Amino acid sequence: MWWSRLQRWRHGSGDRQGISLNREDTERLDQFTRSVRRVRISRSLLGLAWTAGPVTAIGLYGGYYIGYGQAPTNQQLIYFVSFTVLSGLIALAAKVVYDSTWGYRNERSQKAGIEVIDKLGDLILSVRDLMINSLDGEARQREAALQLLQRVDLPPSGIATAVRQLTSDEQFAVLLADIDNFRRAGLGSRIRDMQHGTDELIARHSNELRELSPAAVDMLHLRYHGDIAKLRHGMPRAEHFIARVLAAIEQDNLLLITMQDVESMLVLAFELINGREIPMLIFDYRGRWRLAAALDRMERKRSRYRIAQAAGSSRIRSLASWLVEVNVMSYDEVPEGISSALLIERVGQALDRLSDDLQAVASAVDSGASGQYEELRHAAVLMTNALRLYRYAHDSFMRIGELHTDFQQAAEAWNTLMDKTRLDTEELQIGPRGTGVHILEKVVRLEDEERKEVCEHLARYLRAQHLESHETKGLFERRSERDYPLTFESARQLAIEVALALEPHIHLSYPEIQRGIGATYASYLGDLEPGMSAQEKRVIAESVAQDVEEDMSEAAEHLAAALVRHYRVSLSDEASRFLRETYGARQSVLDALRQPQSAVSNAQSLLTIRPAVVPPAQRRWYRSLVLARRLVEDLRD
């Protein structure tokens, strides 16, 4: 009734007074008012009066008398005063207009940048906590301890706590805490004294943790040798994280993204917004257009093949990560660093268990246990998603064979063309001129305007999702009806939104960009803490961006290997010396590449090693799902 009465009031006749609820749009007027206040019209007019009056008169009379030996006329005085007044008024009006338009946009962009930096820092911490929260028992305890050990500023007491959580060895915990005390004092000799006779201790715990958490083993070795400062030089990125995020967009399936991918994408955006420049190496051919076209065609097919290889293994890793989230598998079964072959085997075993459980629940429901209907429906949903993700992994591997054939055909065409051409420019060229294959250095970064656009894009999205940090109740937990908590789904969607914001500016979809970013270290952000201001987070991001060790040695070695083995380009003495001195490539690797290769060896490629085979889904998995779906539909009807 109240809504219809309000409609009649709003649309009543002209002789009848009505009540209208409306929000008046005064944004333009508010912008102009703020601009006038910032420009300070009264002070500007006073300065203009002083300039047009005494200053202009004194300057005119003095200058005119010095130049012409006589005083200026009244008309000349009026002209100069009028010119000064009109110029000042026009400049003042232009300043007000600029401040109310472009100036307001710059101010809004700065606010968006501060907001995004503030929230991204908290979101990175929240995603890490979300990953820990998805684990149970010893796996949660172990991963939380690993997060502690990755902090450079962790005090010795914190190190002892983390090591105790990892190994349950009080003696080892005290040892690493004491080593860190001496590390802080710069007493390397005392560290070596404490290491004497304790090698068996670190070896025993390394063997115990190697299968459960290879990353924890590496961190313990760093702490044991007092080399923790290396963390400031950067942290490894999740392998192929960009490809998985883009695949999730293409296939409209959020489950392809792991929480490690989300963290890596947020860290990448945080770095670029705060000025990180990521170097990468590519190569180009300068010379005959037929060779250039063949080289470009071969590189495109090679890139597509490498991406397919990455997709084949990353799909099964996405499935394993999701099975851990829904408690079908434990994290101990699929820790970070496990081989693809073992991962595929354990995922298959997990799907066998899920199929058996689904079959058992379906049989119970079919026998009259209607109270297990919700359990059956939930298990059917899990099996449906698991089979869909498994099909993605299987199809990705099948795609590798097709792209491998295309790549081999392109390689054969290139070799045939090289045999016919017989150029003298097959060596890697170092100088800026001349024909041949040249190394190009490219930097991935955001310019100032691009940075503003990315921040405005992300700020709009974060506001629309009502993702708000709350220090006392927990980062991004729900505290009102408007706030949305950070969940696995919203975190994955956020990673996609970050990729969409960055794509127009740095072209994440390009294979060379994905390879270049994946080959670099991410900035160390272990100093981030809840409750930090946006300015503190910016200072941390800008400082660690300068400390990241841009190690291009591995990229240079891979580039040289690709040139020699795929493109039949020989490395001259000058080229080898350049790669070693400029990028740090190992001399042993370069010497091996320069050795004469047989025709068979030349035809072989580093890319011929395929990932482990993902077999087709078993029929009994589908049979259990079909039975469960039939029972669910029957009970629903």
C-alpha positions in Angstrom: 0.0 0.0 0.0 2.7 2.4 0.9 4.5 1.9 -2.5 1.3 2.5 -4.5 0.5 5.6 -2.5 4.1 6.9 -3.1 3.6 6.3 -6.8 0.4 8.3 -6.9 2.0 11.1 -5.0 4.9 11.2 -7.5 2.7 11.0 -10.6 -0.2 13.1 -9.4 -1.9 15.9 -11.3 -0.2 19.3 -11.6 -2.6 21.0 -9.2 -1.7 18.5 -6.5 1.3 18.8 -4.3 3.4 15.6 -4.1 6.4 14.3 -2.3 9.4 13.2 -4.4 12.4 11.2 -3.1 15.4 12.1 -5.2 19.1 12.4 -4.8 20.2 15.7 -6.3 23.3 15.4 -8.5 25.6 18.1 -7.1 28.9 16.4 -8.0 29.9 19.0 -10.6 29.0 21.9 -8.3 31.0 20.3 -5.5 34.0 19.8 -7.7 33.9 23.5 -8.8 33.4 24.7 -5.2 36.4 22.6 -4.0 38.5 23.9 -6.9 37.7 27.5 -6.1 38.6 26.9 -2.5 41.9 25.3 -3.4 42.8 28.1 -5.9 42.0 30.7 -3.2 40.4 33.3 -5.4 40.7 36.2 -2.9 44.5 35.7 -2.5 44.9 35.3 -6.3 42.9 38.5 -7.0 45.0 40.4 -4.4 48.2 39.2 -6.0 46.8 40.2 -9.4 46.0 43.7 -8.2 49.5 44.1 -6.8 51.0 42.9 -10.0 48.8 45.0 -12.3 49.0 48.1 -10.2 52.3 49.1 -8.5 54.5 46.4 -10.1 53.4 47.1 -13.6 53.5 50.9 -13.2 57.0 50.9 -11.7 58.3 48.4 -14.2 56.8 50.3 -17.2 58.0 53.7 -16.1 61.5 52.4 -15.2 62.0 50.3 -18.3 60.5 52.9 -20.7 62.6 55.7 -19.3 65.8 53.6 -19.5 65.0 52.6 -23.1 63.6 55.8 -24.5 64.8 58.5 -22.1 61.2 59.7 -21.4 58.1 58.7 -19.5 55.4 56.5 -21.1 52.1 57.9 -22.1 48.8 57.3 -20.2 47.6 55.1 -23.1 50.6 52.8 -22.8 50.1 52.6 -19.0 46.4 51.7 -19.5 47.4 49.1 -22.1 49.9 47.3 -19.9 47.7 47.4 -16.8 44.7 46.0 -18.8 47.0 43.3 -20.4 48.2 42.2 -17.0 44.7 42.1 -15.5 43.2 40.2 -18.4 46.1 37.7 -18.6 45.8 37.1 -14.8 42.0 36.6 -15.0 42.3 34.2 -17.9 45.1 32.2 -16.1 43.0 32.1 -12.9 39.9 30.9 -14.8 42.0 28.2 -16.6 43.4 27.1 -13.3 40.0 26.7 -11.8 38.7 24.8 -14.8 41.8 22.5 -14.8 41.5 21.8 -11.1 37.8 21.0 -11.3 38.4 18.5 -14.3 41.8 17.0 -14.7 42.9 18.0 -11.3 39.9 16.2 -9.7 40.6 13.1 -11.8 44.2 13.1 -10.6 43.1 13.5 -7.1 40.6 10.6 -7.5 43.3 8.5 -9.1 45.6 9.1 -6.2 42.9 8.1 -3.7 42.2 5.0 -5.7 45.9 4.1 -5.7 46.2 4.5 -2.0 43.0 2.4 -1.5 44.2 -0.4 -3.8 47.7 -0.5 -2.2 46.1 -0.7 1.2 43.6 -3.4 0.3 46.0 -5.5 -1.8 48.5 -5.7 1.0 45.8 -7.0 3.3 44.4 -9.3 0.6 47.7 -11.0 0.2 47.8 -11.8 3.9 44.2 -12.9 3.8 44.8 -15.3 0.9 47.7 -16.8 2.8 45.5 -17.3 5.8 42.8 -18.8 3.6 45.3 -21.4 2.4 46.3 -22.2 5.9 42.6 -22.4 7.0 41.8 -24.9 4.3 44.3 -27.4 5.8 43.8 -29.7 8.8 46.0 -31.1 11.6 49.7 -31.3 11.1 49.5 -29.9 7.5 48.0 -26.6 8.9 50.7 -26.5 11.6 53.5 -27.2 9.1 52.4 -24.6 6.6 51.9 -21.9 9.3 55.4 -22.6 10.5 56.7 -22.2 7.0 55.0 -18.8 6.7 56.8 -17.8 9.9 60.2 -19.0 8.7 59.8 -16.9 5.5 59.9 -13.7 7.5 63.2 -12.0 7.5 62.6 -10.0 10.6 61.4 -13.1 12.6 63.0 -13.0 16.1 64.9 -16.0 17.4 62.0 -16.9 19.7 59.7 -17.0 16.6 62.2 -19.2 14.8 62.3 -21.6 17.7 58.5 -21.8 17.7 58.3 -22.4 14.0 61.0 -25.1 14.0 59.4 -26.8 17.0 56.1 -26.9 15.1 57.8 -28.4 12.0 60.1 -31.0 13.7 58.9 -31.4 17.3 62.6 -31.3 18.2 63.4 -28.9 21.0 67.2 -29.3 20.5 67.0 -28.4 16.8 64.7 -25.4 17.5 67.1 -24.0 20.1 70.0 -24.6 17.7 68.4 -22.6 14.8 67.4 -19.8 17.2 71.0 -19.5 18.5 72.3 -19.5 14.9 70.0 -16.6 14.1 71.2 -14.7 17.1 74.8 -14.9 15.8 73.6 -14.1 12.3 72.1 -10.9 13.5 75.4 -10.0 15.1 77.4 -10.9 11.9 79.3 -13.6 13.7 79.7 -16.2 10.9 82.5 -18.0 12.7 80.3 -18.8 15.7 77.7 -20.1 13.3 80.2 -22.5 11.8 81.2 -23.6 15.4 77.5 -24.4 16.1 77.2 -26.3 12.9 80.1 -28.6 13.9 78.7 -32.0 14.7 75.1 -31.2 13.9 75.0 -32.1 10.2 73.3 -35.4 11.0 70.5 -33.5 12.8 69.7 -31.3 9.8 70.0 -34.3 7.5 67.6 -36.3 9.6 64.9 -33.6 9.7 65.4 -32.9 6.0 64.7 -36.5 5.1 61.6 -36.6 7.3 60.2 -33.4 5.7 61.3 -33.9 2.1 58.1 -35.7 0.9 55.8 -33.7 3.1 57.1 -30.2 2.4 60.1 -29.6 0.2 59.8 -25.9 0.7 60.2 -26.3 4.4 63.4 -28.3 3.9 64.8 -25.4 1.8 63.9 -22.9 4.5 65.4 -25.0 7.3 68.7 -25.2 5.3 68.7 -21.4 4.8 68.2 -20.8 8.6 70.8 -23.5 9.4 73.4 -21.7 7.2 72.4 -18.2 8.3 71.5 -17.2 4.7 68.1 -15.9 5.4 69.0 -12.5 3.9 68.6 -14.1 0.5 64.9 -13.9 0.9 65.1 -10.2 0.3 66.3 -11.0 -3.2 62.9 -12.4 -4.1 60.6 -15.4 -3.7 59.8 -18.0 -6.4 56.5 -17.5 -8.2 53.8 -20.2 -8.6 54.7 -22.0 -11.8 52.4 -21.2 -14.7 50.0 -19.1 -12.5 49.2 -16.7 -15.3 48.3 -19.5 -17.7 45.9 -21.1 -15.2 44.1 -17.8 -14.5 43.7 -17.1 -18.2 42.5 -20.7 -18.7 39.9 -20.2 -16.0 38.6 -17.1 -17.9 38.5 -18.9 -21.2 36.8 -22.0 -19.9 34.6 -20.2 -17.3 35.8 -22.4 -14.5 37.1 -20.8 -11.3 38.3 -24.2 -10.0 41.3 -24.1 -12.4 42.8 -21.5 -10.1 44.7 -22.5 -7.0 45.2 -20.3 -4.0 48.9 -20.1 -4.8 47.9 -18.7 -8.2 45.7 -16.1 -6.4 48.6 -15.0 -4.2 51.0 -14.8 -7.1 48.6 -12.7 -9.1 48.0 -10.3 -6.2 51.7 -10.0 -5.6 52.3 -9.3 -9.3 49.8 -6.5 -9.3 51.1 -5.1 -6.0 54.6 -5.1 -7.5 53.7 -3.4 -10.7 51.5 -0.7 -9.0 54.4 0.2 -6.8 56.9 0.6 -9.6 58.5 -2.9 -10.1 60.1 -3.4 -13.5 60.4 -7.0 -14.6 63.2 -7.7 -17.2 62.9 -10.4 -19.8 64.9 -11.8 -22.7 63.5 -12.4 -26.2 65.2 -12.7 -29.6 64.6 -11.4 -33.1 65.8 -12.1 -36.6 67.0 -9.2 -38.8 67.6 -10.1 -42.5 65.7 -11.8 -45.2 62.0 -11.6 -44.8 61.4 -15.3 -45.6 63.7 -16.4 -42.8 62.1 -13.8 -40.5 58.6 -15.1 -41.2 59.7 -18.7 -40.7 61.4 -17.9 -37.4 58.3 -16.0 -36.2 56.0 -18.9 -37.2 58.3 -21.4 -35.5 58.5 -19.3 -32.3 54.6 -19.0 -32.2 54.2 -22.8 -32.5 56.9 -23.4 -29.9 55.2 -21.0 -27.5 51.8 -22.7 -28.0 53.4 -26.1 -27.4 55.1 -24.9 -24.2 51.8 -23.4 -22.9 50.1 -26.7 -23.7 52.8 -28.6 -21.7 52.2 -26.2 -18.8 48.5 -26.7 -19.1 48.8 -30.5 -19.0 50.4 -30.5 -15.6 48.7 -27.4 -14.1 45.2 -28.8 -14.7 45.9 -31.8 -12.6 47.5 -29.6 -9.9 44.4 -27.5 -9.9 42.3 -30.6 -9.4 44.5 -31.7 -6.5 44.3 -28.3 -4.9 40.5 -28.3 -5.1 40.3 -31.9 -3.7 42.3 -30.7 -0.7 39.9 -27.7 -0.2 36.9 -30.0 -0.1 38.6 -32.5 2.2 38.7 -35.4 -0.3 42.5 -35.4 -0.1 44.9 -34.3 2.6 47.7 -31.8 1.9 50.3 -34.4 3.0 49.3 -36.4 -0.1 50.0 -33.6 -2.6 52.5 -31.1 -1.1 54.2 -28.4 -3.2 57.0 -29.7 -5.3 55.6 -33.3 -5.8 56.3 -34.7 -9.3 53.6 -34.8 -11.9 53.6 -38.6 -12.2 53.1 -39.1 -8.5 50.5 -36.4 -8.4 48.5 -38.0 -11.1 48.7 -41.4 -9.3 47.5 -39.9 -6.0 44.7 -37.9 -7.6 43.5 -41.1 -9.3 43.5 -42.9 -5.9 41.5 -40.0 -4.4 38.9 -40.3 -7.2 38.7 -44.0 -6.5 37.9 -43.4 -2.9 35.4 -40.7 -3.8 33.7 -43.1 -6.2 33.6 -45.9 -3.6 32.1 -43.5 -1.0 29.5 -42.3 -3.5 28.6 -45.8 -4.4 28.2 -46.7 -0.7 26.0 -43.7 0.1 23.9 -44.4 -3.1 23.4 -48.0 -2.1 22.3 -46.9 1.4 19.8 -44.4 0.0 18.5 -46.9 -2.5 17.9 -49.3 0.4 15.7 -46.7 2.2 18.2 -44.5 4.2 16.5 -41.3 3.1 18.3 -39.4 5.9 21.5 -39.6 3.8 19.9 -37.7 0.9 21.9 -34.5 1.5 25.1 -36.4 1.9 24.4 -38.2 -1.4 23.6 -34.9 -3.2 26.8 -33.3 -1.8 29.0 -36.2 -2.9 27.4 -36.2 -6.4 28.3 -32.5 -6.7 31.9 -33.2 -5.7 32.2 -36.0 -8.2 30.7 -33.9 -10.9 33.2 -31.1 -10.4 36.1 -33.6 -10.0 35.3 -35.4 -13.2 35.0 -32.0 -15.1 38.4 -30.9 -13.8 39.9 -34.3 -14.6 38.6 -34.1 -18.2 40.2 -30.7 -18.6 43.5 -32.3 -17.6 43.1 -35.2 -19.9 42.1 -33.0 -22.8 45.0 -30.7 -22.2 47.4 -33.5 -22.5 45.8 -34.8 -25.7 46.2 -31.3 -27.1 50.0 -31.5 -26.4 50.3 -34.2 -29.1 48.6 -32.1 -31.8 50.7 -29.0 -31.0 53.9 -31.1 -30.9 53.2 -32.2 -34.4 52.7 -28.6 -35.6 55.9 -27.6 -33.8 57.9 -30.4 -35.5 56.6 -29.4 -38.9 57.6 -25.8 -38.4 61.0 -26.9 -37.2 61.5 -29.0 -40.3 60.4 -26.1 -42.5 63.0 -23.9 -40.8 65.7 -26.5 -41.2 64.9 -26.9 -44.9 65.0 -23.2 -45.4 68.3 -22.9 -43.6 69.8 -25.6 -45.7 68.7 -24.0 -48.9 69.7 -20.5 -47.9 73.2 -21.3 -46.5 73.7 -17.8 -44.9 76.8 -16.7 -43.2 74.7 -14.9 -40.5 73.8 -17.9 -38.5 75.8 -16.8 -35.5 74.2 -14.9 -32.6 74.8 -11.1 -33.2 75.8 -8.9 -30.3 76.0 -5.4 -31.9 73.0 -3.2 -32.6 73.3 -3.6 -36.4 73.6 -6.3 -39.0 71.6 -9.3 -40.0 71.2 -12.4 -37.9 69.5 -13.4 -34.6 69.6 -10.6 -32.0 68.9 -10.7 -28.3 66.3 -8.1 -27.2 65.9 -7.0 -23.6 62.3 -6.0 -22.7 61.0 -4.6 -19.4 57.4 -5.3 -18.2 56.2 -2.3 -16.2 53.3 0.1 -15.7 53.6 3.7 -16.8 52.1 6.4 -14.6 48.9 6.6 -16.5 48.6 2.9 -16.8 49.1 2.6 -13.1 46.2 5.0 -12.5 43.9 3.0 -14.8 44.7 -0.3 -13.1 44.1 1.2 -9.6 40.8 2.8 -10.7 39.7 -0.6 -12.2 40.6 -2.5 -9.0 39.2 0.1 -6.7 35.8 0.0 -8.5 35.8 -3.8 -8.2 36.7 -3.9 -4.5 34.1 -1.4 -3.7 31.4 -3.2 -5.7 32.3 -6.5 -3.8 32.3 -4.7 -0.4 35.6 -6.2 0.5 36.6 -4.2 3.6 39.4 -4.9 6.0 38.6 -4.9 9.7 41.6 -5.1 12.0 39.8 -6.1 15.2 37.6 -8.8 13.8 39.9 -10.2 11.1 40.9 -9.2 7.6 38.0 -9.2 5.2 35.5 -10.9 7.5 31.9 -10.0 7.4 31.0 -7.4 10.0 27.8 -6.0 8.4 25.2 -6.9 5.8 27.1 -5.0 3.2 30.5 -6.6 3.7 31.4 -9.8 1.8 33.9 -12.2 3.4 36.9 -13.4 1.4 36.1 -16.9 0.3 37.8 -19.3 -2.1 35.4 -18.3 -4.8 35.7 -14.6 -4.3 39.5 -14.9 -4.1 39.6 -16.7 -7.4 37.3 -14.1 -8.9 39.6 -11.4 -7.6 42.6 -13.0 -9.4 40.7 -13.0 -12.6 39.8 -9.3 -12.1 43.4 -8.4 -11.5 44.4 -10.2 -14.7 41.7 -8.3 -16.6 43.0 -5.0 -15.2 46.6 -5.8 -16.2 46.0 -7.3 -19.6 45.5 -4.1 -21.7 48.8 -2.7 -20.4 51.3 -5.6 -20.0 49.6 -8.2 -22.3 49.5 -11.2 -19.9 48.1 -13.4 -22.7 51.3 -13.2 -24.7 53.4 -16.3 -24.2 56.7 -14.4 -24.0 55.3 -12.2 -21.3 54.2 -15.3 -19.3 57.6 -16.9 -19.7 59.4 -13.7 -18.8 57.4 -13.1 -15.6 57.5 -16.7 -14.6 61.3 -16.8 -14.9 61.7 -13.9 -12.4 61.5 -13.8 -8.6 58.6 -12.1 -6.9 59.3 -9.3 -4.4 59.6 -10.4 -0.8 56.6 -9.2 1.1 57.1 -11.0 4.4 57.3 -7.6 6.2 53.6 -6.9 5.5 51.5 -6.9 8.7 47.8 -6.4 9.4 47.1 -2.8 10.5 49.8 -1.2 8.5 48.9 2.1 6.7 48.8 2.3 3.0 51.9 4.5 3.1 53.8 1.9 5.1 52.8 -0.8 2.6 53.9 1.4 -0.3 57.3 2.0 1.3 57.8 -1.7 1.8 56.8 -2.5 -1.8 59.0 0.2 -3.3 62.0 -0.8 -1.2 61.8 -4.5 -1.8 61.3 -3.9 -5.5 64.8 -2.5 -5.6 66.2 -5.4 -3.6 64.9 -8.2 -5.9 67.8 -10.0 -7.5 67.2 -9.9 -11.3 68.9 -13.2 -12.1 68.8 -13.5 -15.8 71.3 -16.4 -16.0 68.7 -19.1 -16.3 66.7 -17.2 -18.9 69.9 -16.6 -20.9 70.8 -20.3 -20.8 67.4 -21.3 -21.9 67.5 -18.7 -24.7 70.9 -19.9 -25.9 69.7 -23.6 -25.8 66.6 -22.7 -27.8 68.6 -20.9 -30.4 71.1 -23.7 -30.8 68.8 -26.7 -30.6 65.7 -25.4 -32.3 67.0 -22.7 -34.7 70.5 -24.0 -35.6 72.1 -20.8 -34.5 75.8 -21.2 -33.5 77.3 -19.4 -30.5 80.5 -17.5 -31.3 83.2 -16.8 -28.8 81.9 -13.2 -28.5 78.3 -14.3 -28.0 79.3 -16.8 -25.2 81.4 -14.1 -23.5 78.5 -11.7 -23.7 76.0 -14.1 -22.2 78.3 -15.0 -19.4 79.4 -11.5 -18.5 76.1 -9.7 -19.0 73.5 -12.3 -17.8 75.7 -14.6 -15.7 75.2 -17.7 -17.9 77.3 -20.6 -16.8 80.4 -21.3 -18.9 79.8 -25.1 -18.7 76.4 -24.8 -20.2 77.6 -22.5 -23.0 80.5 -24.9 -23.8 78.1 -27.8 -24.0 75.9 -25.9 -26.4 78.9 -25.0 -28.6 80.0 -28.7 -29.1 79.3 -30.2 -32.5 75.9 -31.9 -32.5 74.9 -34.8 -34.8 72.0 -34.5 -37.1 69.9 -36.6 -34.7 70.9 -34.4 -31.8 70.1 -31.3 -33.7 66.6 -32.6 -34.4 66.0 -33.3 -30.8 64.4 -30.5 -28.7 64.3 -29.8 -25.0 60.6 -29.7 -25.5 60.2 -33.3 -26.6 60.0 -34.4 -23.0 56.3 -34.6 -22.3 54.7 -34.4 -18.9 53.3 -37.5 -17.3 50.4 -39.1 -19.1 46.9 -38.3 -17.7 44.9 -41.4 -18.5 41.2 -41.2 -19.4 38.7 -41.1 -16.5 37.6 -44.6 -15.4 34.2 -45.9 -16.2 33.4 -46.8 -12.7 33.7 -43.1 -11.7 31.0 -42.3 -14.2 28.8 -45.2 -13.2 28.8 -44.2 -9.5 27.9 -40.6 -10.5 25.1 -41.7 -12.8 23.6 -43.9 -10.1 23.8 -41.0 -7.5 22.2 -38.6 -9.9 19.3 -40.9 -10.7 18.6 -41.4 -7.0 18.8 -37.7 -6.3 16.3 -36.9 -9.1 14.0 -39.7 -7.9 14.0 -38.5 -4.3 13.5 -34.9 -5.4 10.4 -35.8 -7.4 
